Amino acid sequence: MNIMRSGLHTVVSICDEELLGRTLREGKIVFKVSEPFYGGQLVDVDTALRIAAEFSIVNMVGERVVSRAVELGMVHKAAVIRIEGVPHAMILKTWI
């Protein structure tokens, strides 16, 4: 799990541990699960999602984290895409 602050925005990125450093490819999509973006603190899935729920931008990749986010109602299953069979989802909360 990694928490990155940039100006007014905070991005939380979460991946299943075994995906860190991998590059997923499907068609024209090249998705890097890079250490600088996803690396950071090693925490269990529920802790990561509890922390992520406090922020408005969340990027997640991996079977465990995405399926748990769906179970918790944080992500709708229709919003999940698969890249090389690996689920990926994003949360973007907006306020008017």
N, C-alpha and C positions, 0 to 999 in steps of 0.2 A: 504494500500500500504506500502511496506517495501523495502528499498534499503540497500543491504548488500554488503560491500566491503571485498574482500579477496585477498590479493596479487595484481595481475594485473587485476583481474576480478571483475566486479560489477554485481550483480544479482538483478533484480527488480521483486518483487512478488506482484501480485494484485489478490484480490478476492472480490466477491460480499459480502457485509457486513454481511448478514445473514448466510453465510457459515463459517465464522470464528469460529474455535473450533470444527467443525463437522468432522466426519470420514466417508468417502464414501467407500462403499464396493461393488464390483462386481466381481464375480468369485474369482480368487486368488488375485485380486487387492485390496489393502487396502491403501487408499489415505487420509492422514491427512491434513486438512486445519488448520495447527497449528498456534497458536498465535506467537511463536517465528519466524516463517518463513514468514507468511502473515500479521501479525499484525504490526502496526506502525502508519502511519498517515492516518486519514480518509479524503479522497478527492473524488470529483465526478469522474465519469468514464472518461470523456474527459481530465480532468487534469492529471489523472493517466497515461493514454495512451500517452499524450503529453510528460510527463516526461520520460516514459518508452522508447519512440522513440529515446531518446538520448543515450541509452545503448545497449549493444550487447546481453545480456542474459535477457529474460523476461519469467516469468512463471505466467500464469493466469488461474483462475478457476471461473466459474460462468456465468450464462446466459447473464447478462448485459455486463460485461467486454469483454467476448469472442465474442459475437455477434457484439459489437461495433468495436472491432479490425478487424473483418472480413469486416464490412461495410467500414472501413477506408483503407482497403487493406493491413493491417499490417500482417494478417494471412489469408492463403487460407483456405476456408471452408473444403477442403479435409484433412487438417492437424489437424482438431479438433476431439478429441475423447470424448466419454461420459462415465462417471463413475457414476453409479447409476442415470443415466439420466442427470447428470450435465456436461456441456461442460468444457473441459480443453485444453489449447493450450500452446505451448512454441515458443519462437522466439530465434534463435541463429544466429547471424550475424557473418560471418567470412570474413577475408580479406587475400588475398594472397600477 
